[in-house]
Amino acid sequence: MTTDLSVAVVGAVSLVGEALVEVLEERAFPIAELHLLDDGEGVGQTLPFKGRNLRVGDAGRLDFARVQLVFLVDSQDSTADCRARAEAAGCLIVDLSGSLPVEHQPCLVPEVNGGLIETMPDIRCIASPLPESVALAIALAPIQRQFGLLRVTATACLPVSSRGRPGVKELARQTTELLNARPLEPRLFGRQVAFNMLAQTEDVDAQGYTRQERRLVEELRQLLGLPELSVTVSFIQAPVFFGESLVVSLQTSVDVNPHALDAAMEAAQGLELIESGDYPTAVGDAVGQDVVYLGRLRRGIGDMREVNLWIVSDNVRKGAALNAVQSGELLIKEYL
């Protein structure tokens, strides 16, 4: 692995962008020069990196010929332009923005399909999928390998940080207003989210699904290599700042042996199984951690091919920033 890379982070002044910069430093990513980029009010701010405060530059002004690896963090206005310029300059790209359809670039979760880059050597742009897709893929991959998968049904309780810093500020503001007995004026979410649960996280299409729900279905199928897998998913908005929680029920191809199931989960990379009788929570266990936590693992009542489970994960750190950095490590190992 080379030790003198020039790396750019587009969308640095965001929750995920800041976490990504932290993870780059923690994992001693081989960086000689780090370009922090954003647009609008983000330009001119500073972020700490290796004992220095780096100033955030204008994403529209960087010459990408100076850069070898680019992280596209969010779907801001400058992302499409930066992608085009980075591709023209021959940069490697890790895309977290979700701005392209899944079929246009492969998704990567290193613990699940890390060998993808070696089998498809012409890949220079990969997608780091939704945090919910990352958590599901890590939890379901060992079940698929051991017992096969026919159907997955998941309900994902999203924290407000899934909407970035504005979501965090909105929940804090609503909570303050309610606790001080002031009239509540919903803004970002359109309804009261503090002390409440919302049945959908964004507008739905003609079939009643959100764009992110459909994106998860396609990403999970691609990550597991099961293009025909039956997947039903619902995203709901939870009044939680950080950390996602997922309730999952699935149907396997063969009968499930409980001991073999536990053994498969305990051996899986990036996954920590909590023993029966206890369970993990997003706030108490997952936030700030680099693994996906799994609990309440059990077979169906009277159905030996049904498995039910509970998943929690840090959506910003594990599901977004760490997965992107690990993906970048695989890219530079292959190409640089």
URGI-V95262 format. One line per field, one symbol per residue. phi: phi as a letter, one per 40 degrees, with the letter a starting at -180 (. if undefined). psi: psi as a letter, one per 30 degrees, with the letter a starting at -180 (. if undefined). Layout:
phi->???
psi->???
This chain:
phi->.cbbcbbbbcgccadcdccccccdcccfccbcabbcbabfcccgcbbcafgbbcccccccbcccccbbbbbccaccccccccdccccccgccbbbbcgcbddccaccbbdcbbccdcccbcccbbbbccddcccccccccdccdccbgbbabbbbbccccccbgcdcccccccccccccbfbdcbcbdcgacbcfabbcabacbcccgbcccccccdcccdcccgbcbccbbbbcbcbcbcbgcbbbbbabccbcccdcccccccccccgbbcccdhbacbcccbccgbbbcbbafcacccgbcbbbbabbbaccccccbccccccccccccccbb
psi->klghkkkkjjheileeeeeeeeeeeeghkikekkjkkalbffkfllkkjhgljkkkljfffkjfffkekkjjelhlefeeeeeeeeeefglkkjjgfgfkleffkkkkjefehffeeefifgjfjlkjakeeeeeeeeefeeeeeeflkekkkkjkjklfffgaeeeeeeeeeeeeeefghlkkjkdefflkfkhlkkflfallafggkleeeeeeeeeeeeefhifgkjkkkkklklhkekklkkkkklklflkkkeeeeeeeeffkkgkjkklkflllleefeekglglkkklhkllljgjfgkkklkkkljeedefdeeeeeeeeeeefeef.
